[in-house]
Amino acid sequence: MNNEPEELKAILAATTGEVKAFILKQTKAHDELTDQMKELKTRTLELEQRGVRNPRSEGSDGGGAGELAELLIKGAEGFIKGSSPSVKMVIPSRLISPRQVKEIVNLGDQALVQSDRGPQYIATAPQRRLTIRALFQSYPTQSDSIERCLESVWTDGTEFQGGASSPTGRGEGAIKGESQATFTLEKTVIPTIAHFIVASRQILSDSRLLQSHLERRLIYFLNLKEEAEFLTGTAQISGINTNAAAFTGGATNATRLDTLARAANQLAVGNYDPSGFLMHPTDWLETSLEKDTTGKYILGDPGAQRMPSAWGLPVVPTPSQTLGTFTVIDAARYGFVADRAEADVRIGEINDQFTRNLLTLLCEKRAALITEMGAAAVTGSIATPG
């Protein structure tokens, strides 16, 4: 208990030392702040003397460099003291001379702002809507060819027994009518449709977008080739127009609508059920523009919303059809699509591509349109009426 005054004195002495050190630290900080503000004001006045701005030329708006310095000092005071994490100063436009402003602009390849590429895709020309394959049922196959047995000839011998003039009307014992049939075996080889493109390993690695774009375009043009062959092909794939029956109902001065009606009737007479017309878009447009003697459109009001159709059958306008040619088809009876291999894209190296850092993107498919009844389609000219 007798030592308590001495211990208290020691504590007070130590505390007094800390307080003195704190006061000295704050005094030093204040002196540094004062020096910084003086330096800031001095630099601002130097700018004035260099002709950046002449405060005497401001008239009643005066303030000039002095006012600008006060704004800078006031705005930076809280930041320097540590009471504010940032500095925000609003400087009136009258205190800024146009000569003080140095424009920052994009300079060609030295631009500081990176261009926005927008949506992540590569713009391409419009792609054709593919429609021919959708007309038919498609079936997978495990073979490289399709064989089918076709009835080529049927001779109908259906008759009353004993003939129509049989005395008894029954014809017991008489020879009955005989029918005959001839069959043929037809074979269609499934071809390979393919193409490829070469790109460097570096560009495919550097641009993630490029590889997927190339794959989509390769598949599109593969399917476009298939579409053209399915409709008009004459080589490895025999197309619809190649196997279709020729239109025989033409007449002088017949309109396009007359031609379509007669072609559909030609199928119907052959016991087929027409399912639609295939026309070039330009031919369909000319057909749609036909008018009666009063100037009204035959196919109806142009403002009416309707699907392309004629004589109750859908019309498929497609650039795959030859301009000036039409086709009417019973798609269910015509045939089917045989798919041996779906379209795919493979990447590999050929020849010296390994040492050149090149890659080949190969796209291919194996498919064929199998014609069972070529007479289930009729094709002909739908040129301008004579």
C-alpha positions in Angstrom: 0.0 0.0 0.0 2.9 2.4 0.7 4.2 2.0 -2.9 0.9 3.2 -4.6 1.9 6.9 -4.9 5.1 6.0 -6.6 3.4 3.6 -9.0 0.8 6.2 -9.8 3.5 8.8 -10.5 5.2 6.3 -12.9 1.9 5.7 -14.7 1.3 9.5 -15.0 4.8 10.1 -16.3 4.4 7.4 -19.0 1.0 8.7 -20.0 2.3 12.2 -20.2 5.1 11.0 -22.6 2.6 9.3 -24.9 0.4 12.4 -24.9 3.3 14.6 -25.8 4.3 12.2 -28.6 0.8 12.3 -29.9 0.6 16.1 -29.8 4.0 16.3 -31.6 2.8 13.9 -34.3 -0.4 15.8 -34.9 1.5 19.1 -35.0 3.9 17.7 -37.6 0.9 16.5 -39.7 -0.7 19.9 -39.5 2.5 21.6 -40.5 2.8 19.2 -43.5 -0.8 19.9 -44.5 -0.1 23.6 -44.3 3.0 23.3 -46.4 1.1 21.2 -49.0 -1.7 23.7 -49.2 0.8 26.5 -49.6 2.6 24.6 -52.4 -0.8 23.9 -54.1 -1.7 27.6 -54.0 1.8 28.6 -55.2 1.5 26.2 -58.2 -1.9 27.5 -59.1 -0.6 31.1 -59.1 2.3 30.0 -61.3 -0.2 28.7 -63.8 -1.8 32.1 -63.7 1.5 33.8 -64.3 2.2 31.5 -67.3 -0.9 32.9 -69.0 -3.2 29.9 -68.4 -5.7 32.3 -67.1 -5.7 36.0 -66.4 -7.9 36.8 -63.3 -8.0 40.5 -64.3 -9.7 39.6 -67.6 -12.7 38.1 -65.8 -14.4 41.3 -65.0 -17.1 41.0 -62.4 -16.9 37.2 -62.6 -13.4 37.5 -61.0 -12.0 34.9 -58.8 -9.5 33.5 -61.4 -6.6 31.5 -60.1 -7.2 32.6 -56.5 -10.7 31.2 -56.5 -9.6 28.1 -58.2 -6.8 27.6 -55.7 -9.2 28.0 -52.8 -11.5 25.3 -54.3 -8.6 22.9 -54.8 -7.4 23.4 -51.2 -10.8 23.1 -49.7 -11.6 19.9 -51.7 -8.3 18.2 -50.9 -8.3 19.1 -47.2 -10.4 16.3 -46.0 -8.5 13.8 -48.1 -5.1 14.9 -46.8 -6.3 14.8 -43.2 -7.5 11.2 -43.8 -11.1 12.0 -42.9 -12.3 11.3 -46.5 -11.3 8.4 -48.7 -11.7 10.4 -51.9 -11.8 13.9 -53.3 -14.7 15.5 -55.2 -14.5 19.0 -56.4 -17.0 21.0 -58.6 -15.2 23.6 -60.6 -17.3 26.3 -62.3 -16.8 26.3 -66.1 -16.0 30.1 -65.9 -12.7 29.1 -64.1 -11.6 26.9 -66.9 -10.0 28.4 -70.0 -10.4 26.6 -73.4 -6.6 26.8 -73.7 -6.3 24.5 -70.6 -8.3 21.7 -72.3 -6.2 19.1 -74.2 -8.5 16.8 -76.2 -8.0 13.0 -75.8 -9.2 11.3 -78.9 -8.9 7.9 -80.6 -6.0 7.7 -82.9 -6.4 4.8 -85.2 -4.8 1.6 -83.8 -3.7 3.6 -80.7 -7.2 3.9 -79.4 -7.6 3.6 -75.7 -11.1 2.3 -76.0 -11.7 -1.2 -77.2 -14.5 -1.6 -79.7 -17.5 -3.6 -78.5 -18.1 -6.6 -80.8 -21.7 -6.8 -79.8 -23.4 -10.2 -80.0 -21.0 -13.1 -80.1 -21.5 -14.4 -83.6 -20.2 -13.8 -87.1 -22.5 -12.1 -89.5 -23.2 -14.1 -92.7 -25.4 -13.8 -95.7 -29.0 -15.1 -95.3 -29.3 -18.9 -95.3 -32.0 -20.6 -97.5 -34.8 -22.3 -95.7 -34.5 -25.9 -96.6 -37.8 -27.6 -97.3 -37.5 -30.6 -99.6 -36.3 -33.2 -97.0 -39.2 -32.3 -94.8 -41.6 -33.6 -97.4 -40.6 -37.2 -96.8 -40.3 -39.7 -94.0 -36.7 -40.5 -93.3 -35.3 -43.8 -92.0 -31.9 -44.9 -90.8 -30.0 -47.7 -92.6 -27.0 -49.8 -91.8 -26.1 -50.5 -95.5 -24.5 -48.6 -98.3 -27.4 -49.2 -100.6 -31.2 -49.6 -100.6 -33.0 -52.3 -102.7 -36.7 -52.4 -103.2 -39.0 -54.5 -105.2 -41.3 -52.5 -107.5 -44.3 -53.6 -109.4 -43.5 -52.5 -112.9 -46.5 -53.9 -114.8 -49.9 -55.1 -113.7 -52.3 -56.6 -116.3 -55.8 -56.8 -114.9 -57.8 -59.8 -116.0 -60.7 -59.4 -113.6 -63.9 -60.6 -115.2 -67.1 -62.6 -114.7 -66.6 -66.3 -114.8 -67.9 -67.5 -118.1 -68.0 -64.0 -119.5 -70.7 -61.4 -119.5 -72.8 -63.5 -122.0 -72.9 -66.7 -120.0 -76.3 -68.5 -120.6 -76.8 -69.3 -117.0 -75.3 -66.1 -115.6 -73.0 -68.2 -113.4 -70.4 -69.7 -115.8 -69.8 -72.9 -113.9 -66.8 -74.7 -115.3 -65.7 -71.8 -117.4 -62.1 -70.4 -117.2 -61.8 -67.4 -114.9 -60.0 -64.3 -115.9 -56.2 -64.2 -115.3 -54.2 -61.2 -114.2 -50.5 -60.8 -114.6 -47.8 -58.9 -112.8 -44.2 -58.1 -113.5 -41.7 -57.0 -110.8 -38.3 -55.4 -110.9 -35.6 -55.1 -108.2 -34.1 -51.6 -108.1 -31.0 -50.6 -106.1 -30.0 -47.2 -105.0 -26.4 -46.6 -103.7 -26.2 -44.1 -100.9 -23.6 -41.5 -101.8 -21.3 -39.5 -99.6 -21.7 -35.7 -99.7 -18.7 -33.9 -98.3 -16.5 -30.8 -98.3 -13.7 -29.4 -96.1 -12.0 -26.2 -95.1 -8.4 -25.6 -93.8 -7.5 -23.3 -90.9 -4.5 -22.8 -88.8 -4.3 -24.3 -85.3 -3.5 -20.9 -83.9 -6.6 -19.2 -85.3 -8.9 -21.9 -84.1 -7.3 -21.7 -80.7 -7.3 -17.9 -80.5 -10.9 -17.5 -81.7 -13.4 -19.7 -79.9 -16.1 -18.3 -82.1 -14.5 -19.3 -85.4 -14.6 -23.0 -85.0 -18.3 -23.2 -84.2 -19.0 -20.8 -87.0 -17.1 -22.9 -89.6 -18.9 -26.0 -88.4 -22.3 -24.5 -88.8 -21.5 -23.1 -92.2 -20.1 -26.4 -93.4 -23.2 -28.3 -92.3 -25.5 -25.7 -93.9 -23.8 -25.9 -97.3 -23.8 -29.7 -97.1 -27.6 -29.7 -96.5 -28.0 -27.1 -99.3 -26.3 -29.4 -101.7 -28.5 -32.3 -100.5 -31.7 -30.2 -101.1 -30.7 -29.3 -104.6 -30.0 -32.9 -105.5 -33.2 -34.2 -103.9 -35.2 -31.9 -106.2 -33.3 -31.5 -109.4 -30.3 -34.0 -109.2 -29.4 -36.2 -112.1 -26.1 -37.8 -110.9 -25.6 -39.9 -107.8 -28.9 -38.7 -106.4 -31.8 -38.9 -108.9 -34.0 -35.9 -108.0 -37.8 -35.5 -108.0 -37.9 -33.6 -111.3 -35.8 -36.2 -113.0 -38.1 -39.0 -112.1 -41.5 -37.1 -112.2 -44.0 -37.6 -115.0 -44.1 -34.8 -117.6 -47.1 -32.4 -117.4 -49.4 -33.2 -120.3 -52.3 -30.8 -119.7 -50.9 -27.6 -121.2 -53.1 -25.4 -123.3 -52.5 -22.1 -125.2 -53.1 -19.0 -123.1 -53.6 -21.0 -119.9 -53.0 -19.1 -116.8 -50.5 -20.3 -114.1 -53.4 -21.2 -111.9 -54.9 -23.3 -114.8 -51.6 -25.1 -115.2 -51.4 -26.0 -111.5 -54.9 -27.2 -111.4 -54.4 -29.5 -114.4 -51.2 -30.9 -113.1 -52.9 -31.8 -109.8 -55.7 -33.4 -111.8 -53.1 -35.4 -113.8 -51.9 -36.9 -110.5 -55.4 -37.5 -109.3 -56.4 -39.3 -112.5 -53.4 -41.6 -111.9 -54.9 -42.4 -108.5 -52.3 -40.4 -106.5 -53.2 -37.9 -103.8 -51.5 -34.5 -104.5 -50.0 -33.1 -101.3 -48.5 -29.8 -102.6 -46.8 -27.7 -105.2 -43.0 -26.8 -105.4 -42.4 -23.5 -107.1 -39.6 -20.9 -107.4 -40.5 -17.8 -105.2 -40.6 -15.6 -108.4 -43.0 -17.9 -110.1 -45.2 -18.0 -107.0 -45.2 -14.3 -106.9 -46.3 -14.0 -110.5 -49.1 -16.5 -109.8 -50.2 -14.5 -106.8 -50.4 -11.4 -108.9 -52.9 -12.8 -111.4 -56.1 -10.7 -111.5 -59.6 -11.1 -112.9 -61.2 -8.8 -115.5 -62.2 -6.3 -112.8 -58.6 -6.0 -111.5 -59.2 -8.0 -108.3 -56.5 -10.5 -107.2 -57.7 -14.1 -108.0 -56.1 -15.5 -104.9 -57.8 -13.0 -102.6 -57.0 -9.8 -100.7 -53.3 -9.2 -100.5 -53.8 -7.9 -96.9 -55.2 -11.2 -95.7 -52.9 -13.4 -93.7 -52.7 -16.8 -95.3 -50.2 -19.5 -96.1 -49.2 -19.9 -99.7 -51.7 -22.3 -101.3 -53.5 -22.9 -104.5 -56.5 -25.2 -105.2 -56.6 -26.3 -101.6 -53.0 -27.5 -101.6 -50.0 -25.9 -99.9 -47.4 -24.2 -102.1 -43.7 -24.5 -101.1 -41.8 -21.5 -102.6 -38.1 -22.4 -102.7 -35.1 -21.1 -104.6 -34.1 -24.8 -104.9 -36.7 -25.1 -107.7 -35.7 -24.1 -111.2 -37.2 -20.8 -112.2 -40.0 -21.3 -114.7 -40.6 -24.9 -113.5 -43.3 -26.3 -111.2 -43.8 -29.7 -109.5 -46.8 -31.2 -107.9 -46.2 -34.3 -105.8 -47.8 -37.0 -103.7 -44.9 -37.1 -101.2 -46.2 -40.1 -99.3 -46.3 -42.3 -102.4 -43.2 -40.9 -104.0 -40.6 -42.4 -101.7 -38.5 -41.8 -98.6 -35.1 -40.6 -97.4 -32.5 -43.1 -96.3 -29.9 -41.9 -93.8 -26.7 -43.9 -93.6 -24.8 -41.2 -91.6 -25.9 -37.9 -90.2 -23.9 -34.8 -91.0 -20.9 -34.3 -88.8 -17.7 -32.3 -88.7 -14.3 -33.9 -87.9 -11.0 -32.2 -87.4 -7.7 -33.7 -88.4 -4.3 -33.3 -90.2 -3.4 -34.4 -93.7 -0.2 -34.4 -95.7 2.3 -32.0 -94.1 -0.3 -30.1 -92.0 1.2 -31.3 -88.8 4.5 -29.5 -89.4 2.7 -26.4 -90.7 0.2 -26.2 -87.7 -2.8 -26.5 -90.0 -6.0 -28.4 -89.4 -8.7 -29.7 -91.8 -12.3 -29.4 -90.9 -14.1 -32.1 -92.8 -17.9 -32.2 -93.0 -19.8 -35.1 -94.6 -23.0 -37.1 -94.6 -24.5 -40.1 -96.3 -28.1 -40.0 -97.5 -30.3 -40.6 -100.5 -33.8 -39.9 -101.7 -35.3 -43.3 -102.6 -37.8 -43.1 -105.4 -40.5 -45.7 -105.2 -43.0 -44.2 -107.5 -41.7 -41.5 -109.9 -45.2 -41.1 -111.3 -46.3 -39.7 -107.9 -44.9 -36.4 -109.1 -45.7 -34.2 -112.2 -43.4 -31.5 -113.4 -43.6 -29.0 -116.2 -43.2 -25.4 -117.3 -45.1 -22.5 -115.7 -43.7 -19.7 -117.9 -45.6 -16.6 -118.7 -48.9 -17.5 -120.5 -48.8 -17.1 -124.3 
